[in-house]
Amino acid sequence: MSRRAPVLRPIATQTAVTAELLQGAPRTLVASHLVALLTYAILLEHVAFEQITLWILGFSVINFARLFLAWHELQHFDEHPLHSARRYALGALAGGSCWGSLMLFHDPNMPVAVQLMMITTLVCLPPASLPSNAVHPPTFLAFALPIFVSLVSWGVFLAPGNNLAFTVVAIIYAGLILASGLRYALVLRDNLVRNAENRRLLRNVKEINSRLLRFAYQDPLTKLSNRRRFDEYADRLLQQAQNNGLELSLVLIDIDNFKEVNDTLGHEAGDRLLRIVAKRITTVSRHTELLTLERFEAARIGGDEFVVLYLGTPGEMHADAIAQRVLEAIQQPLELCGKTFAPRVSIGVAWIGARPMTWRHCCARPMPPCIAPSRPAGIASSITPATRACTSSMAARGPESPQHWPAHPTVW
């Protein structure tokens, strides 16, 4: 059974309507003022100066007040969009009334061209206001009705010999414009609702895509990169190191007593341990980055295995020192299920040689021989089985010539 698309709430629709109304107001008001100035210039020779000047002054005050109101309401209409639209409709009523009062200056003795100009102006104003006002029918009606009343009144009282015909034409014209305006308002409102719904759906799609991207490239438990992102990012860092003469070091970390935590304290405690270790790795790496590194990338590549790739300037980045800081940070005691617990980890360090190659090529090459595992206190020159298993699929090494590798890769 198909599901219908959700309909926007009335308040959201009213907000969109009010925004469209207020945003279109400046263009309409500026155009209206230019027409008023042109009308004033034409009537100035045929109407008493005081009367027509008073009219243009009153119109200017109303027009600028409407312009300020539109600007002010546009800043705050989100709070009460319906009230903002109503206040703007009152301004439209004042503007329409001012235009309607233009018929008070009609004189049958005026030149026919001037009379035709006055009638044409009033006839054209309501349809000209449709693009900006029809989105809110009360505003359109408030502006158009005084003008229609003026046209009908002119037909009744100021059209000698043709009163009935002109009145009927004026009424029919007013009815057509009103019907067209209301129909246009429905179309505009539907478009606004549809556009708002499309924008909402687009935001949802972007959010879903963002979440899917995080799921594809991020470990959900520790928020570090996963193996897939690490492989892609490591290849870019490798190319950057080779192109810019930088040094690339790989630090591999394995939590030795992670199974002990899961077996004795439960999986929730194990998850918390992983999150804490990941946070400590990131914190130490960021601090090191500020001092000597160009960039770093940390990832969780297995159940209790982490890898950090450091990119830095040769001679300034000491991988052994970095691994020592990571070791000291991770092995700080922490509390799990009310008990103090000291994590034990094995850390391995590898370096990239000078030969150009891709990250996939590096990972596919065999590791050098490893010494049997040992766990003395402090520094041990050994690679543990867990660390070697990690490095066998993830680590990078230099050229095939053995002299580019330390005799005993340093591991903590």
Secondary structure as GFF3:
##gff-version 3
##sequence-region A 1 412
A	DSSP	alpha_helix	10	43	.	.	.	ID=ss1
A	DSSP	alpha_helix	49	76	.	.	.	ID=ss2
A	DSSP	alpha_helix	81	100	.	.	.	ID=ss3
A	DSSP	three_ten_helix	101	105	.	.	.	ID=ss4
A	DSSP	alpha_helix	112	128	.	.	.	ID=ss5
A	DSSP	alpha_helix	130	133	.	.	.	ID=ss6
A	DSSP	alpha_helix	137	157	.	.	.	ID=ss7
A	DSSP	alpha_helix	163	217	.	.	.	ID=ss8
A	DSSP	alpha_helix	227	244	.	.	.	ID=ss9
A	DSSP	beta_strand	247	255	.	.	.	ID=ss10
A	DSSP	alpha_helix	258	265	.	.	.	ID=ss11
A	DSSP	alpha_helix	267	291	.	.	.	ID=ss12
A	DSSP	beta_strand	293	300	.	.	.	ID=ss13
A	DSSP	beta_strand	305	312	.	.	.	ID=ss14
A	DSSP	alpha_helix	319	330	.	.	.	ID=ss15
A	DSSP	beta_strand	334	336	.	.	.	ID=ss16
A	DSSP	beta_strand	339	341	.	.	.	ID=ss17
A	DSSP	beta_strand	345	351	.	.	.	ID=ss18
A	DSSP	alpha_helix	359	364	.	.	.	ID=ss19
A	DSSP	alpha_helix	385	394	.	.	.	ID=ss20
A	DSSP	three_ten_helix	402	404	.	.	.	ID=ss21
###
